[in-house]
Amino acid sequence: MICMLFPIRCFTCGALIGDKWEEFKRRVERGEHPAKVLDDLGIKRYCCRRMFLSAIEYIDGVLMYEKVTMEKHTSHY
Amino acid sequence: MPVEVKVLEKRNNYVKFIISGVPVAFVNSLRRTIIAEVPVMAIDEVVILDNTSVMYDEVLAHRLALIPLKTDLESYVLPEECVCGGIGCSRCQVKLVLDVEAKDGDLMVYSGHLKSEDPAIVPVSDKIPIVKLAKGQRIVLEAYARLGRGRDHAKWQPGLAAYKYMPKIVIDESKCNGCGVCVQNCPRNVLEIKDGKVTVSKLLDCNLCRYCEIVCPTKAIRVEHEDSTYVFFVESFGQLDVKTLVLKALEVLDQKCVKFLEECEHAIEEFKKE
């Protein structure tokens, strides 16, 4: 699932998942097993779990372009 | 058969209970009422004053709407039932303001940045990311939260509710040879071997898949379900606590039944007149 930013609610059941994303990302990047992190966060249903496992955020990529164009604009003035 | 409720598990936003002595239609209507009829707060209208972020106004508004808000059902009414006629007054809507600017470097905007005019109506969690801003980007907006029902939009869904029939596993002791094939194959580890015979150890974990029936070489096991006994669970998304959620659902259901009766009586009266 490719998205600008991680979704706030699970697409299937509607449960709030957005607030748990940053902790999940941080811990998985540190090398913890995703399944264990999801268990710790209390994400039980597989609909919510796949939201975490399959998420790809691209906002940082967009922001990169944004920064380049903004620098250009400011240099004109 | 008398109606009985036995609570199995109760946590912050979760309750699991066994309900017996009611028809399946009742449990299902309770489930549907919880999911789609109990009013909760959600952002319904957003006035965007400034948005230089990378996210389009409508995407931003959609993300804001999905943030669950703690709800106070005593102080607020549904817009359509309000004295103002749904235009928007202090009885039926709450204003939340978001005013953020990334002054030095990237800034993640969280639900905690939303400032509500009513301290009782705030996001369930302060850590929900809304959008990320690059240096110099700015968002200024006013959001109006209103009560609404899950049947109109998923943002107003207060929680989840589901039930299953109470499982009943019948083992024919004369046929069971204690081979243990069912124990190995059960996906939920419901069964175990005791003194050379199969016994049920975790009945509530059974999801009635009947795989044990299929694999049993002697056809000694049979999976059935109890009549009018159900395992019911309710999970709240945080807007209301589970107790209020279930009680409010029952209240809504009760009102619907009363309304239905009134309509029926009215129809009979009309019929008699003709």
Interface residues (C-beta under 8 A of the other chain):
Chain A: M4 L5 F6 P7 I8 R9 C13 G14 A15 L16 G18 D19 W21 E22 I59 D60 V62 L63 E66 K67 M70
Chain B: V54 M55 V59 R63 L66 I67 P68 D106 S111 V124 S125 D126 K127 I128 P129 I130 V131 K132 A134 K135 G136 Q137 A154 Q157 L160 E235 F237 G238
